Amino acid sequence: MEIIQSGTGINPDSGYGRIDKWNSETTAKLSEHYKDIINLLGEDTTREGLVKTPERVAKAMEFLTQGYNTNPVDIIKSAMFKESYSEMVIVKDIELYSMCEHHMLPFFGKAHVAYIPNGYITGLSKIARVVEAFSRRLQIQERLTMQIRDCIEETLKPLGVAVVIEAGHMCMQMRGIQKQNSVTTTSAFTGAFRKDATREEFIHLIGSNLH
């Protein structure tokens, strides 16, 4: 089994560049399946435009589901610090891209995440990386929202966690009901965010244009 890596080599934490990793054995097996699928759909995988398509799709799927190889708890623990700060910490407008597990079509949007520290904080980029780790899997938005919440809750043990996700689902927009402008919003709260005043402050802040 060979792990093949390609990309810019720039640190992903910087927000620039991308490094892709493929398992050569997995890529080969997926490529054969996608070749069969394309043929079953009535196309000719020997024509020029499609010769390399099965491999490209295989690599794309490995990238889009790379969250299975990431432990979100380890992400938070890698930058976990003692700190007396006990006010709300919000990371909003975190872009997310995921795959609906029912039709394997994309859903994408933004996550807004907040927590109130209780002795420990984590690096701000780690919150975004937790969102990425859970979203790069076959998902449903409801579960994704709770997984992000629970990961932060169980690792940092804060006074409260709040997660809101707004996303558009291609399974509703390009097939099925075909409603192009529909947006699904999900939320999950723990601790202090179950109190009306704290939750309302969070909702107000993620809706404001402070930046």
C-alpha positions in Angstrom: 0.0 0.0 0.0 1.5 3.3 -1.1 0.4 6.8 0.1 0.9 9.3 -2.7 1.1 13.0 -1.8 0.9 15.9 -4.1 0.3 19.6 -3.7 1.9 22.9 -3.1 3.7 21.9 0.1 2.5 25.1 1.8 1.3 24.6 5.4 -2.5 24.0 5.3 -2.9 26.0 8.6 -1.8 29.1 6.8 -5.0 29.0 4.7 -3.1 28.9 1.4 -2.3 25.9 -0.8 -3.5 22.4 -0.5 -1.9 19.0 0.0 -3.7 15.9 -1.3 -3.0 12.4 -0.1 -4.1 9.3 -2.0 -3.9 5.7 -1.1 -2.7 4.1 -4.3 -4.6 0.8 -3.6 -7.8 2.6 -2.8 -7.5 4.8 -5.8 -7.0 1.8 -8.2 -10.0 0.0 -6.8 -12.3 3.1 -6.9 -11.1 3.8 -10.4 -12.3 0.4 -11.6 -15.7 0.9 -10.0 -16.1 4.3 -11.5 -15.1 3.0 -14.9 -17.9 0.4 -14.6 -20.4 3.1 -13.5 -19.6 5.3 -16.4 -20.0 2.4 -18.8 -23.3 1.5 -17.2 -24.5 5.0 -17.7 -24.0 4.6 -21.5 -20.7 6.4 -22.0 -17.5 5.1 -23.6 -14.6 5.2 -21.1 -12.2 4.6 -24.0 -12.8 8.0 -25.6 -10.2 10.7 -25.1 -12.2 12.9 -22.6 -13.1 10.0 -20.3 -9.9 7.8 -20.3 -8.6 9.4 -17.1 -12.0 10.3 -15.6 -12.3 7.2 -13.4 -9.0 8.0 -11.7 -9.8 11.7 -11.3 -13.2 10.9 -9.7 -11.5 8.3 -7.4 -9.0 10.9 -6.2 -11.7 13.5 -5.9 -13.8 11.2 -3.6 -10.8 10.4 -1.5 -10.2 14.1 -1.0 -13.9 14.9 -0.3 -14.0 12.1 2.4 -10.6 12.6 3.9 -12.2 13.5 7.3 -12.4 9.8 8.0 -8.6 9.8 8.5 -8.7 12.8 10.9 -9.4 12.7 14.7 -11.1 16.0 15.6 -10.3 15.6 19.3 -6.6 15.4 18.5 -7.0 18.7 16.5 -8.3 20.5 19.6 -5.8 18.9 21.9 -2.9 19.9 19.7 -3.4 23.6 20.7 -5.2 23.5 24.1 -4.1 26.1 26.6 -5.0 27.1 30.2 -6.5 30.5 30.2 -8.8 32.4 32.6 -10.8 34.0 29.9 -14.5 33.2 30.4 -16.4 35.2 27.9 -17.9 34.0 24.6 -15.5 33.0 21.8 -17.0 32.9 18.3 -15.6 31.7 15.0 -18.2 32.5 12.4 -18.6 32.1 8.6 -16.5 29.0 8.5 -16.9 27.6 5.0 -17.9 24.0 4.8 -18.3 21.5 2.0 -19.8 18.0 2.6 -21.4 15.1 0.9 -25.0 14.1 1.6 -25.0 10.4 2.6 -28.4 9.8 1.0 -27.5 10.7 -2.6 -23.8 11.5 -2.4 -24.4 15.0 -3.7 -22.7 18.0 -2.1 -24.1 20.3 0.5 -22.2 23.5 1.4 -22.5 26.6 3.4 -21.2 28.2 6.6 -20.8 27.1 10.2 -20.8 29.5 13.2 -19.3 28.0 16.3 -19.0 29.5 19.8 -17.9 28.3 23.2 -17.5 29.9 26.7 -14.1 28.7 28.2 -14.0 27.0 31.5 -10.2 27.1 32.2 -9.1 26.0 28.7 -9.1 27.5 25.2 -8.0 26.2 21.9 -6.4 27.8 18.8 -9.0 29.6 16.7 -7.9 27.7 13.5 -8.6 24.4 15.3 -12.3 25.2 15.5 -12.3 25.6 11.7 -10.3 22.4 11.3 -12.8 20.5 13.5 -15.6 21.6 11.2 -13.5 20.5 8.2 -12.7 17.1 9.7 -16.4 16.3 10.3 -17.7 17.8 7.1 -15.3 15.8 4.9 -17.3 12.6 5.4 -20.6 11.3 4.1 -22.9 13.3 6.3 -26.3 14.7 7.1 -26.4 18.3 8.3 -28.2 17.5 11.6 -25.5 15.0 12.6 -22.7 17.2 11.5 -24.0 20.0 13.7 -24.1 17.8 16.8 -20.7 16.2 16.1 -19.0 19.6 16.1 -20.8 20.6 19.3 -20.0 17.3 21.1 -16.4 17.3 20.1 -15.8 20.8 21.6 -17.9 20.0 24.6 -16.1 16.7 25.5 -12.6 18.0 24.8 -12.6 21.5 26.3 -15.4 21.0 28.8 -16.4 24.6 28.5 -19.4 26.4 30.1 -21.3 26.0 26.9 -21.1 25.4 23.2 -23.2 26.7 20.3 -23.1 25.6 16.7 -25.3 26.9 13.8 -24.9 25.6 10.2 -26.5 27.2 7.2 -26.2 25.1 4.0 -27.6 24.6 0.5 -28.2 21.0 -0.5 -27.7 19.9 -4.2 -30.0 17.0 -3.6 -32.8 19.6 -3.2 -31.5 22.1 -5.8 -30.5 20.0 -8.8 -32.7 16.9 -8.4 -35.9 16.0 -6.4 -37.9 19.1 -5.5 -35.4 21.4 -7.4 -35.8 24.5 -5.2 -32.8 26.5 -6.1 -32.8 29.0 -3.3 -33.6 26.8 -0.3 -31.3 26.9 2.7 -31.3 24.6 5.6 -30.4 25.9 9.1 -29.5 23.6 12.0 -28.4 24.4 15.5 -27.1 22.7 18.6 -26.4 24.1 22.1 -25.1 23.0 25.4 -24.7 24.6 28.9 -24.9 28.4 29.1 -26.2 28.6 25.5 -29.4 27.0 26.6 -30.2 30.2 28.5 -32.2 32.6 26.4 -30.0 35.6 26.9 -26.8 33.9 26.1 -28.2 32.2 23.0 -29.8 35.5 21.8 -26.4 37.2 22.2 -24.8 34.5 20.1 -27.4 34.7 17.4 -27.1 38.5 17.3 -23.3 38.4 17.0 -23.3 35.8 14.1 -25.8 37.9 12.3 -24.0 41.2 12.7 -21.3 42.6 10.3 -18.6 43.3 13.0 -15.9 42.4 10.5 
